[in-house]
Amino acid sequence: MTDRHETTRKRSRGRPALRSEPETRAMLIDAARTEFLAEGYAGTSIDAVAQRAGMSTRTIYRTVPNKADLFRLVIVDAIKTSIAHLDDPADSAGSEDAFFALVRAYAHLVLGPDGVRTARAVMAEQAKFPELRESYLGSIEQVAAAFDQRVAALCREMSPATVQADRGDAALLRSMINGAQRSAILDPDNCLTSADVVAWADRCTRLFLRALYGPAD
C-alpha cells in the first residue's frame, strides 16, 4: 500500500502542471508578440512560437488556425491593453493633468520601441501579406477612437461652458504625435528614449491646448 502511494507521488512530481486556458492563451500571446517583433511577420513560424512558449504546435492550432490569426490575436490583445490604459485616469490631480497623462500614454504606444518596430514590420511586409496590414490598421482605428473620445471628454471637464473639442480636433493632436512615428520608422537610427517621448507628447499637448483655449495667463 505504501509502495504504491509512493510510486504515485513520484509519477505526479514528474508530470507538468496543467495550465488553464487563460494561462495558455497569455503565454501564447506573449511568445508570439516576441517572435513577431524580433523576426517580422514573414520570419515568424508557428514552430518557433511553440518552442518559445514551451507548448506544442497542436496546442497553438487549437487556439488559432494559422499565422495570420495568431498575429490578429496579438493585435487584439494589444488593443484591449492600450484602450484600458488610455481610459485610466492615471491618478491625476485635475483634468489638465489627466490630459497630459493621456497624451503621454498615447505617445508611448506609438513612439515606444514596440510601437515603432511593429509599424516598421507592417510597412516592410504589407504588400506581401495584406492580412497583416488589415489587422494593424484595424487596431490603430480602435485605439484612435478611444483616444479621441477621451480627449473630448477631458476638454469638456476643463472648460464645459466654452470650447468643446470634437474628433477632428483630437485627430489633429494625434497627427502631431504620429508624425514623429513616421520619422522613427523611416530612420533606423532614430531611437526615441522614454524622456524624448514624454517631451514630445507634452509639447504637442501645450500647442493643442493653446490653440483650443488661447495662451495661458
C-alpha positions in Angstrom: 0.0 0.0 0.0 2.7 2.4 1.0 4.9 1.5 -2.0 2.0 2.1 -4.4 1.3 5.5 -2.9 5.0 6.4 -3.1 5.1 5.4 -6.8 2.0 7.6 -7.5 3.6 10.6 -5.8 6.8 10.1 -7.8 4.8 10.0 -11.1 2.9 13.1 -10.1 6.0 15.0 -9.5 7.3 14.2 -13.0 4.2 15.4 -14.8 3.9 19.1 -15.8 1.2 21.0 -14.1 -1.9 21.6 -16.2 -2.3 25.2 -17.3 -5.7 26.8 -17.5 -7.0 28.1 -20.9 -6.4 31.8 -20.0 -2.8 31.0 -18.8 -2.1 29.1 -22.1 -3.6 32.0 -24.1 -1.5 34.6 -22.3 1.7 32.5 -22.7 0.9 32.1 -26.4 0.3 35.8 -27.0 3.5 36.8 -25.1 5.6 34.3 -27.1 4.0 35.3 -30.5 4.5 39.0 -29.8 8.2 38.5 -29.0 8.7 36.4 -32.2 6.8 38.9 -34.4 8.8 41.8 -33.1 12.1 40.0 -33.4 11.7 38.2 -36.7 9.0 40.1 -38.5 5.8 38.5 -39.8 7.4 36.6 -42.7 10.2 35.3 -40.4 7.9 34.0 -37.7 6.7 30.4 -37.7 4.2 28.5 -35.6 7.0 26.1 -34.7 9.2 29.0 -33.3 6.3 30.4 -31.3 5.6 27.0 -29.9 9.2 26.5 -28.8 9.3 29.9 -27.2 6.0 29.4 -25.4 7.0 25.9 -24.3 4.0 24.3 -25.8 3.1 22.0 -28.7 2.0 23.3 -32.1 -1.1 21.2 -31.6 -2.0 23.4 -28.6 -1.5 26.5 -30.7 -3.7 25.2 -33.6 -6.4 24.6 -31.1 -6.4 28.3 -30.4 -5.7 29.8 -33.9 -5.9 28.1 -37.3 -3.0 29.9 -38.9 -0.3 32.5 -38.5 -2.5 35.4 -39.7 -5.0 34.7 -36.9 -2.1 34.4 -34.4 -1.0 37.9 -35.4 -4.5 39.1 -35.1 -4.7 37.6 -31.6 -1.6 39.5 -30.6 -3.0 42.7 -32.1 -6.4 42.3 -30.4 -4.7 41.8 -27.0 -2.6 44.9 -27.6 -5.8 46.9 -28.4 -7.5 45.9 -25.2 -4.5 46.8 -23.1 -4.0 50.1 -24.9 -7.6 51.2 -24.6 -7.7 50.2 -21.0 -4.6 52.3 -20.4 -6.0 55.3 -22.2 -9.1 55.2 -20.2 -7.1 55.1 -16.9 -7.4 58.4 -15.0 -3.8 57.9 -14.0 -4.2 59.4 -10.5 -4.1 63.0 -11.9 -4.8 66.0 -9.7 -7.1 67.6 -12.3 -8.4 67.5 -15.8 -5.4 69.2 -17.3 -3.0 66.8 -15.6 -5.2 63.9 -16.9 -4.9 65.4 -20.4 -1.1 65.5 -20.3 -1.2 61.9 -18.9 -3.5 60.7 -21.7 -1.3 62.2 -24.5 1.8 60.7 -22.9 0.2 57.3 -22.8 -0.8 57.5 -26.5 2.7 58.8 -27.4 4.3 55.8 -25.6 2.0 53.4 -27.6 3.1 54.8 -31.0 6.6 56.1 -30.3 7.8 53.4 -27.9 10.2 50.6 -29.2 7.4 48.0 -29.7 5.1 50.5 -31.5 7.9 51.6 -33.9 9.1 48.0 -34.5 5.6 46.8 -35.3 4.9 49.7 -37.7 8.2 49.0 -39.5 7.4 45.4 -39.8 4.0 46.2 -41.3 5.4 48.7 -43.7 8.0 46.3 -44.9 5.7 43.3 -45.4 2.2 44.7 -46.1 2.4 44.2 -49.8 3.2 40.5 -49.4 0.8 39.9 -46.5 -2.3 42.1 -46.9 -3.9 40.5 -43.8 -1.0 42.0 -41.8 -1.9 45.5 -42.9 -5.6 45.0 -42.3 -5.1 43.8 -38.7 -2.7 46.6 -38.0 -5.0 49.3 -39.4 -7.9 47.9 -37.5 -6.0 48.2 -34.2 -5.0 51.7 -35.0 -8.6 52.8 -35.7 -9.8 51.3 -32.4 -7.1 52.9 -30.3 -7.6 56.2 -32.1 -11.3 56.2 -31.5 -10.7 55.6 -27.7 -8.2 58.4 -27.7 -10.5 60.9 -29.5 -13.4 60.1 -27.1 -11.2 60.6 -24.1 -9.8 63.9 -25.5 -13.3 65.3 -26.0 -14.4 64.2 -22.5 -11.4 65.9 -20.8 -11.9 69.1 -22.8 -15.5 69.2 -21.5 -14.3 68.7 -18.0 -11.7 71.5 -18.3 -14.0 74.1 -19.9 -17.6 72.9 -20.2 -19.0 76.3 -20.8 -16.6 77.5 -23.6 -14.8 75.4 -26.1 -15.6 71.7 -26.8 -13.1 69.7 -28.8 -14.5 67.3 -31.4 -13.0 64.3 -33.0 -11.5 66.4 -35.7 -9.5 68.4 -33.1 -8.4 65.2 -31.5 -7.2 63.9 -34.9 -5.0 66.9 -35.3 -3.4 66.2 -31.9 -2.8 62.6 -32.9 -1.3 63.7 -36.2 1.4 65.6 -34.4 2.4 62.6 -32.4 2.1 60.2 -35.4 4.3 62.5 -37.4 7.2 61.7 -35.0 6.4 57.9 -35.5 6.8 58.3 -39.3 10.2 59.8 -38.8 11.3 57.0 -36.5 10.0 54.3 -38.9 12.0 55.8 -41.8 15.2 56.3 -39.9 16.5 53.0 -38.3 18.9 55.0 -36.1 16.1 57.2 -34.8 15.6 55.6 -31.3 13.5 57.8 -29.0 14.1 57.4 -25.3 11.2 57.5 -22.8 12.2 61.1 -21.9 12.1 62.0 -25.6 8.6 60.6 -25.9 7.4 62.5 -22.9 8.9 65.7 -24.0 7.3 65.4 -27.5 3.9 64.5 -26.0 4.0 67.5 -23.6 5.0 69.9 -26.4 2.1 68.6 -28.6 -0.3 68.9 -25.7 0.7 72.5 -24.9 0.3 73.5 -28.6 -3.1 71.9 -28.7 -4.4 73.5 -25.6 -3.1 76.9 -26.6 -4.8 76.6 -30.0 -8.0 75.5 -28.4 -8.2 77.8 -25.4 -5.7 80.6 -26.1 -2.4 81.3 -24.3 -2.3 80.8 -20.5 -2.5 83.9 -18.4 
